[in-house]
Amino acid sequence: MTSPLTRPDRIAALHAVVKERILVLDGSWGVMIQRRDLTEEDFRGERFRDHGHPQKGNNDLLILTRPDIIADLHDVYYAAGADISETNTFSSTTIAQADYGLEDAVYDLNYEGARIAREVADRWTQKEPHKPRFVAGAIGPTNRTLSLSPDVNDPGYRAVTYDEVYEAYKQQARALHHGGVDLFLIETVFDTLNCKAAIKAIKDLEDEGLEPLPLWISGTITDRSGRTLSGQTAEAFWNSVRHARPFAVGFNCALGAELMRPHIAELSRVADTLVSAYPNAGLPNAMGQYDEQPHETAHFLEEWAQSGLVNIVGGCCGTTPDHIRHVADEVAGVTPRVVPERPVALRLAGLEPFELVS
């Protein structure tokens, strides 16, 4: 199917529409895939039938073995009111896929993940041209950290190098770009050094002749301490990544909306760019399930919207199309947060602009 808009047109539309209203991101993919009760054979498909590693639980692999499921999930989230849907590529790096012995499949995972999402998004844009749909290339944190040692007896040890993380992200971002994403989403950032490797990898694609795409960065506050795993507060996290001039910055995962609010409020106070938030459906219960109902999640996010804290909202772990439908309904017509000018944001953050004196 021919895209109804060129990529430059889509990016221009994205910048235009986010000034007019609060945009809605999709919800959880894991919970929706779990509901399918898939077998090992579903994950393997024909291509990986004889692969030597177990694959059940490798949700990204369904891009190649059950693309019908992936396309359907994009479809139901767009139908629920999402403006943006993520590619199903959270773990599609050589580092993360090494656990499954699928490093060689990484380009295909990202390219096909982007292509499937693009096809579904374009179909919705053709159907509803007044509400264009966008695709965010999902880039997860990997299962390695550059800032912390995995060995409590050896604080200086690292299980991965910066160059390895950088190369893994560059390969992923290149394939997502080739596949047709509209923006990159570096999400669930628990280690800002990993994030910086991803930022550089994405920026360096321009040296290969690839057009720059909007960059969205979303960190995660890991517990009630109000800090990321690598120890940063919301304000410190922003000051560590603001040099990238991201299209949007925010938080997702780890906390439900009730506990995430003060951190979103702090980010909203200091960031001179769009602010996003897509919390979990509350905290997990003793069985690891999420009990927060769609109307409850929507109530929290509607209050954030009314308070002028956010520009993009959505859902993370435990959220479903019903959650996203309620959220979309509640924020419809609410004026998006006003982005402060950069000098104002610097003053709010306690970082007064200065002039160089010759």
N, C-alpha and C positions, 0 to 999 in steps of 0.2 A: 504494500500500500504506500502510495506517495504521501509524504508528510504534508499537512495543510499549511505549515509554516516552515521557513528555513530556520536554522539554529540562531542566526543573528536576530531574526524576527521574534523567535521564542524568548530569547534573553531580554530583548527590548520590552516584550509584553510582560515578562516577569518583573522587571524593574518598575513598569508602569502600574501593574495591578496591585503590587505590594504597598504602593502609596495610597491606594483607594480603600483597601480593606485588609482585615486580618486574614492571612492565608492559613490553610489547614493542611497539615501533613497526615500521612496515613498512620496506622497503628501497628501493633505487634505482628510480626510474621511467625515467630516461634509458636505462639499459642494456636494460631490458625492451622499451621502445618501439623501440630500434634493432634488436632481434632480429626485429621484425615486417617489416623490409625494406619500409617504406612508400614510396609514390611521392608526387610533388608533387600528384597528383590526390587521394590519400587525405587529405592535409592540407587541400586546398582544399574538397573536398566540393562540393555543389551551391551552397551559400550563397555561397562565395567563389570560384566557378569563374572569374569574370572579373576578380578583384581584380588590381590593377596591380603588386603586389609578390610576389616569390617567397615561398612559405610553408613549404617543406620544412625541417624542423628546428624549427619552431615547435610544440613538443610540447604546449603548453597548448591550442592550437587544436583538437586532437583531441577535446577535450571537446564541441565543437560539431559537428565533422565526422565523427568516429568514436567516438561515445559508447560503442559496444559494446566497444571496446578498453579504454577507461578503466574501465568497469564490471568487465570481466574481470580487470584488474590489481588492483583493490580486492579482488575475490573471491579471487584466488589468494594474496594476502598475508594476508587473514583466515584462509583455509584453512591457511596455513603456521604460524599461531599468533599473528599480530599482534593485539594488543588495540586499537591505534590505527592508522588509516590516514590519510595526508595527502591533501588535495585536490590535484589536478594543476594547481596555480595558482601555482607558484613565480615565474613571469614574467608574471603577469596583472595588471600595472599599466599605466597609460597611458604611463609612462616606458619600460618595457621593450618594450611592444607597439608603440611608435612605430617601432622598427626594421623592423616588418612592415606599418606603415600600418594597424594595427588598433586604434587608440585607442578607436574607437566600439564595439568589441565587448567591452570590458573588463567591464562589468556582467554581460553574458551569460556570459562565461567563468567568472567567480567564482560567480555564482548557480547555473549548471548544474553546475559542478564540485562544489559543495557538495551539490546535490540528488542527483547520481548517487552520490556517496560515502555520503550519508545513506541512500539506498534500499538499497544493498548492506549497510551496517552493520546496518540494522534487520532485514534478512532473516536475518543471522547471529545477531543477538540473539534473534530469535524461535526460531531453530533450536536455539540453545544459551543459554538464559536464565541459566545459571549463569556464563557468560562474556560479559558485555555488550561490544559493540564500539563504539568511539568514533571520531569524525571530527575531525581537526585541520585547521583552515583554514590552508593553507601560504602564508606571506607572505615572499617572497624579498627580497634586498638591493637590487634594481634594478641596472642597469648604470651608475649614476652614484654619485658619492661627494660628500658635503658637507664632509668634512674635508680632502680632498686635491685638489690641482690636477692635471688631466690634461695640463697643459702644463708641462714641466720648465723652460721659459724664463719662466714667469709664475706663481710660487708662489701668488699671491693670486687667480688665476682659478678660477672654479667653473663647471661645465657645467650646474648646476641650482641652484635656490634651495631653502631650507628649506620655504617655503610650497608650492612645487611638489611636493616629496616628501611633505609632510604631506597635501596634497589627494589625491595619487595613492593613498596608503595608506588614507585615509579612504574613498575610493570603493571600493577593493578590500575592505576590512574590512566595510563596510556590506552589500555584495552577498553575501559569505560568510556573514554573520550571517543575512540573509534566506533564504539557501539551506539553513540548518539545521546549521551546524557546532556542535560541542560546546565547542571551545576554539580560541584563536588560537595559531599557532606562527610567531613571527618568527624566521626561521632563516638560517643561514649569514651571520651578521652579521660583516662585516669593517670596518664603520664605525659606531661607537656613536652618532654623531649621526644617521645614517639611522635607526637603531633607535629613538632617542628620538622622532623624528618619527612612527614607526609606533606607539609606545606612546601618544603623545598623541592620535593619530588614533583609536585604538581606545577610549581612555578617553572621548573626546569624543562617541562614539556614544551614551553614556548620556544626554547632553543631548537627543538625538533620541527618547528614550523606549525605546531598545533595552536589554534586560536585560544586565548585565555577564556576561562569560564568562571562564573561567580563561585566563590568559595565560602562555604558555611561550616563553622566549627562549633561542635557541641561537646562540652565536657560533662563529667559526672561527679557529683558529690557523693562520696562512698558511704558516709554514715552521718550521724548527728553532730559530728565534730565540725561540720560545715567546710570540710576540705576535700580536695581530690586525694587519691591514693598517694601521689607524690608530694602532698603536703600544702597545696596552695588553696587560699581562700578564693572566693569568686572574683574579687577585685584583682588579686595577684594573677589569677588565670588570664583575665582579660589583658592585663598589662604585659603578659608574656606572649600574647598572640596578636595584639593589635597592630604590630608592624606589618602584618600580612594584609591589612585593610580588607578584612572579610566582609562579604555581603551580609552575613548574619553571624551572630554568636549566641550561644545559649547553653542550657543544660538538659540532659535527658537521663533516664534510667535511675537505678539505685533507690531513689526516694519516690514516694507518692507526692501528689500535688500539695497536700497540706504541709508537709515538711520541706518541700522544695521552695515554697513561696519566698521566704526571706532572702534566699540566694538569687532568685530571679529578680527580686526587687533591687538588690545591691548591684547586679549586673546592669539592670535598666538604668540605674542612677549614673553609672560611669561610662557606659559604652556609647561611642558615637557611630553606631551602626544598628541594624535591625537586631532585635532580641527575640530568641525563640525559646520555646519550652515544650518538651513532650515527656511528661512524667509517667511513671508506672501507674497501674490501677491500684494505688495504695501499696502497702507493704504485704509481702507474702505471708500466708498463714502457716501453721505448723506443718502442713502438707506441701508447702511450696506453691500453693495456688493463690490467685488474686481474687479477693472478694468484692472490691469496690465496683459498684454498679455504674453503668453508663451515665445515668443522670447525676450521680455523685461526682464523677470526674468532671463532667461538663459544668457543674455548679462551680467548682474551684476555678476552672479556666475562664469561665465567664466573668468571675469576680476580678481575675487578673486583667482581663481585657477592659472591663469597665474602669479599672484603676489606672489604665494607661501604661501597663508594664510590658506588653508584648506586641509583636508584629506577626509571629508565626506560632501556631500551637498544633499539637498532635498528641499521639500516645505512644508509649513504649511498652514494656513487658506487661502482659495481662490485658491489654486493651484490644478491642475487637472492632469490626465495622460498626457495631451498635454504639460503641463509645465514640467513635469518630462522627457518626451521624448526629449524636446529641451535642457534641462539641461544636460541630459546624453550625447547627441550628442556633446554639446559644451565642456564638460570637458574630453571627450574621448581622450586619448593620452597625456593629460597634466600631467606632473610630480607632484606627491603629495607633500605637504609640508614636509620638513625635520624636524623631531622631535628633538629638542635639548637634549643633555644629561642633566641629572638632575642638576649637579652643575652649568652648564651654564645657565639653566633656572632660578635657584635661583639668580644668579648674575644679570640677566636681570630684574628680579622682584625686585631687591634691597634687596634681602635676602641672604647675603653672607653665605655660609656654614661655620660651626665652628667646632672646635675640643674640646672634653671634656678634661679638664686638671685634672689629679689626684692630 
